[in-house]
């Protein structure tokens, strides 16, 4: 089945064509970072308008790059949530109108299921069940994936997600937007151990996370520093080390607790190289496989949406006559496709 995937949940417009026989045929991603940088974060109205402006030309470009015509598509998948309501509506409205005009099915898919399955775009050896650590700007959670649509959340952030904490610390350090990559880059210049920050919730049982207190600790540390410019790199390093150590401790606990043979780490924060190195080392120590998506699939993209759409549309799943976007949408509300339910 040949599926067009559309991702418009936040500040990237992603388009891709996925073929069940030949794999990913083409993809394009337009980033809105420049449009939002002046505001220090994503402005929902600007995001929605930029999706309106870029979606049609990106679809035309991607379909042409795939070497097919629009009427050769067999299905369209779009992100129905979670995300910004206005941005989601742009993708949903376009997808449904295009699918209706072509007489093919459309399906709204879950953004985080896209991240969860993103490594499968490049490997056929990844099998369920597995433990997943989903880490992005809006989500930090452990998910036990038994099969497509059969997910159990084992733990999650009780406040800020990890990506959100990175962005807020970047703002405290006057690094601009997007925060995560800038904190990571600055941390590589910092000296380890100059500042000691807590590893939140690692001294108690369970698999939940909390990054709000860590963020506050950075704020109070900054307040006590006279020359913050001279300390920024060391403080970024301390924050990065605290986050990475927390994930290593929690992933060790989750792997031992579940006994699962592999760990998938996905979402925007999974692009962090220090995190990749630390969790790969943990996998080698425990004899567990640790899998990451390629860097271009770690952040938001249309390819992961096209892939999930292919899996579910091929299983008989379809949108009904009505549709809705879901800015908040728990992953556990998903179900297997009709054919495998």
C-alpha positions in Angstrom: 0.0 0.0 0.0 1.3 3.4 -1.0 0.6 6.0 1.7 1.1 9.8 2.0 2.0 10.9 5.5 1.5 14.4 6.8 2.9 15.7 10.1 1.7 19.1 11.4 1.5 18.7 15.1 3.8 21.6 16.1 6.6 23.6 14.3 7.7 21.2 11.5 5.7 20.5 8.4 6.6 16.9 7.4 5.5 15.1 4.3 6.5 11.6 3.1 5.4 8.8 0.8 5.8 5.2 2.1 5.4 2.1 0.0 4.8 -1.3 1.7 7.0 -3.0 -0.9 9.7 -0.5 -1.5 9.8 1.4 1.8 10.2 5.1 2.0 10.0 6.7 -1.4 10.5 10.4 -0.6 10.3 12.8 2.4 10.5 16.5 3.0 10.6 18.5 6.3 10.2 22.2 6.6 11.3 23.6 10.0 9.7 26.8 11.4 12.5 27.4 13.8 13.4 30.8 12.2 9.8 32.0 12.5 9.6 31.2 16.2 13.1 32.1 17.3 12.3 35.8 17.9 9.7 34.8 20.4 11.8 32.3 22.3 9.3 29.4 21.7 6.5 28.2 19.5 3.7 30.6 18.8 0.6 28.5 17.9 -0.9 31.0 15.4 2.3 31.4 13.5 2.7 27.6 13.4 -0.7 27.1 12.0 -0.3 29.8 9.3 3.1 28.4 8.3 1.6 24.9 7.8 -1.1 26.4 5.6 1.6 28.2 3.6 4.0 25.2 3.2 1.8 22.1 3.1 0.6 22.1 -0.5 4.0 22.9 -2.1 5.7 20.3 0.1 3.2 17.6 -0.9 3.7 18.4 -4.6 7.5 18.3 -4.2 7.4 15.1 -2.2 5.1 13.2 -4.5 7.2 14.3 -7.5 10.4 13.1 -5.7 8.7 9.8 -5.1 8.3 9.4 -8.8 4.5 8.9 -8.7 1.3 10.9 -9.4 -1.2 11.9 -6.8 -3.7 9.4 -8.2 -1.3 6.6 -7.5 -1.6 7.1 -3.7 -3.7 4.4 -1.9 -4.1 6.1 1.4 -3.3 9.3 3.4 -2.2 9.4 7.1 -2.1 12.6 9.1 -1.2 13.4 12.7 -4.5 13.7 14.6 -2.8 14.4 18.0 -1.4 15.1 20.4 -0.2 18.6 19.4 -1.3 22.2 18.8 -5.0 22.2 17.9 -4.7 24.7 15.1 -1.7 23.1 13.6 -3.3 19.6 13.7 -6.4 21.0 12.0 -4.4 22.2 9.1 -3.0 18.8 8.4 -6.3 17.0 9.1 -8.4 19.2 6.9 -6.0 19.0 4.0 -5.6 15.2 4.3 -9.3 14.6 4.4 -10.1 16.9 1.5 -7.3 15.3 -0.6 -8.3 11.8 0.3 -12.0 12.5 -0.6 -11.0 14.0 -4.0 -8.9 11.0 -4.8 -11.4 8.4 -3.5 -8.9 6.8 -1.1 -9.1 6.3 2.7 -7.6 8.7 5.2 -6.6 8.0 8.8 -5.6 10.2 11.7 -2.7 8.6 13.6 -1.0 9.2 17.0 2.1 11.4 16.9 3.8 9.4 19.7 3.1 6.1 18.0 5.0 7.6 15.1 8.0 8.2 17.3 7.6 4.8 18.9 7.8 3.0 15.5 10.3 5.4 13.8 13.3 3.0 14.1 11.4 0.5 11.9 11.8 2.9 9.0 15.4 1.6 8.7 15.4 -1.9 10.2 13.3 -5.0 9.7 14.9 -6.8 12.7 13.2 -4.8 15.5 10.5 -7.0 17.0 8.0 -6.5 19.7 7.8 -6.8 22.6 10.1 -4.0 23.7 10.5 -1.3 26.3 10.4 2.2 24.9 11.6 5.5 26.4 9.7 8.3 24.6 11.4 11.6 25.2 10.3 14.8 23.5 9.3 18.4 24.1 5.9 17.3 25.5 6.3 13.7 26.6 8.6 11.7 28.7 7.4 8.1 29.4 8.2 4.5 29.6 6.0 2.3 27.3 5.8 -1.4 27.1 5.0 -2.2 23.5 3.6 -5.7 23.1 2.2 -5.3 19.5 1.0 -2.5 17.2 -1.7 -0.7 19.3 -1.0 -2.7 22.5 0.8 -0.3 24.8 1.2 0.0 28.5 2.6 3.1 30.1 4.9 2.1 32.9 6.0 5.5 34.1 5.9 9.1 32.9 6.8 12.6 33.9 4.7 14.1 36.7 5.5 17.7 35.5 7.8 19.0 32.8 8.9 16.7 30.0 12.6 16.4 29.5 12.5 18.4 26.3 10.5 21.1 28.0 13.1 21.3 30.8 15.9 21.6 28.2 14.1 24.5 26.6 13.5 26.3 29.9 17.1 25.9 31.0 18.2 27.3 27.6 16.1 30.3 28.2 17.6 30.8 31.7 21.0 30.6 30.1 20.0 33.0 27.4 20.7 30.5 24.6 17.7 31.1 22.5 15.4 28.7 20.7 15.4 25.8 20.1 16.8 25.1 23.5 17.7 21.4 23.5 20.4 21.4 20.8 21.9 24.6 22.1 22.2 23.3 25.7 23.7 20.1 24.3 26.3 21.9 22.3 27.2 24.2 25.2 27.4 21.3 27.6 30.2 19.7 25.4 32.3 22.7 26.3 31.7 22.5 30.0 33.7 21.0 32.8 32.1 18.1 34.6 31.6 18.3 38.3 31.8 22.1 38.8 28.1 22.2 39.7 26.2 19.3 41.2 22.6 19.0 40.4 20.1 16.4 41.8 19.1 13.3 39.9 15.3 13.6 40.5 13.2 10.7 41.7 16.0 8.2 41.5 16.1 7.7 45.3 12.6 6.2 45.4 11.0 3.2 43.7 9.0 3.4 40.5 9.5 4.6 36.9 8.0 8.0 37.0 10.0 11.2 36.2 10.1 14.8 37.4 12.1 17.5 35.9 10.5 20.6 37.4 12.6 20.5 40.5 15.8 20.1 38.5 14.8 23.1 36.4 14.2 25.1 39.7 17.6 24.0 41.0 19.3 25.4 37.9 17.4 28.7 38.5 18.6 29.0 42.1 22.1 28.1 41.1 22.2 30.9 38.5 20.9 33.3 41.1 24.0 32.7 43.2 26.5 33.1 40.4 28.1 36.6 39.8 29.5 36.0 36.3 26.9 33.8 34.6 28.6 34.2 31.2 31.7 32.5 32.5 29.7 29.7 34.1 27.2 28.9 31.4 29.0 26.0 29.8 29.7 24.3 33.2 26.1 24.7 34.3 24.8 23.4 30.9 27.1 20.4 31.5 25.8 19.9 35.0 22.2 20.0 33.8 22.9 17.6 30.8 24.7 15.2 33.1 21.9 15.2 35.6 19.3 14.4 32.9 21.4 11.7 31.3 22.2 10.1 34.6 18.5 10.1 35.5 17.6 8.3 32.3 20.3 5.7 32.8 19.2 5.0 36.3 15.6 4.7 35.3 16.2 2.7 32.2 18.3 0.2 34.1 15.5 -0.1 36.6 12.9 -0.5 33.9 14.9 -3.1 31.9 15.5 -5.2 35.1 11.9 -4.9 36.2 10.3 -5.9 32.9 12.9 -8.3 31.7 12.4 -7.1 28.1 15.3 -7.8 25.7 15.4 -4.5 24.0 15.0 -0.8 24.6 13.8 1.7 22.0 14.7 5.4 22.7 12.7 7.8 20.5 11.4 11.4 20.3 13.3 14.6 19.8 15.5 14.3 22.9 16.7 10.9 21.6 18.9 12.9 19.2 21.1 14.0 22.2 24.4 12.3 21.6 25.4 12.1 25.3 22.1 10.3 26.0 22.7 7.9 23.1 26.2 7.1 24.3 25.2 6.5 27.9 22.2 4.3 27.1 24.2 2.3 24.5 26.7 1.7 27.2 23.9 0.6 29.6 22.7 -1.9 26.9 26.1 -3.4 26.5 26.5 -3.7 30.3 23.1 -5.5 30.7 23.3 -7.5 27.4 20.2 -5.7 26.0 19.7 -4.3 22.6 19.3 -0.5 22.5 17.8 1.0 19.4 17.5 4.6 18.3 15.9 6.1 15.2 18.2 7.8 12.7 18.8 11.4 13.6 16.5 12.6 10.8 13.7 10.5 12.2 14.3 11.5 15.9 12.6 14.9 15.5 9.1 15.4 14.0 8.8 14.1 10.4 6.3 12.9 7.9 8.0 9.5 7.4 7.0 8.1 10.8 3.4 9.2 10.2 3.4 7.6 6.7 4.8 4.4 8.2 2.2 4.1 11.0 -0.5 5.0 8.5 0.6 2.2 6.3 0.6 -0.3 9.1 -2.9 0.7 10.2 -4.5 1.3 6.8 -3.1 -2.1 5.7 -4.8 -3.6 8.7 -8.2 -2.3 7.7 -8.4 0.9 9.8 -10.1 3.9 8.3 -11.5 7.3 9.4 -15.3 7.5 9.5 -17.3 10.3 7.9 -16.5 12.6 10.8 -13.1 13.3 12.3 -11.5 15.2 15.1 -8.1 16.3 16.2 -7.0 15.5 19.7 -4.5 18.0 21.3 -4.4 15.6 24.3 -4.5 11.9 23.5 -3.1 9.2 25.8 -1.2 6.6 24.0 -3.0 3.9 26.0 -6.2 4.7 24.2 -4.9 3.2 21.0 -6.0 -0.2 19.8 -4.7 -2.7 17.3 -5.8 -2.3 13.7 -9.1 -4.1 12.8 -7.4 -7.0 11.1 -5.2 -7.8 14.1 -7.6 -6.9 17.0 
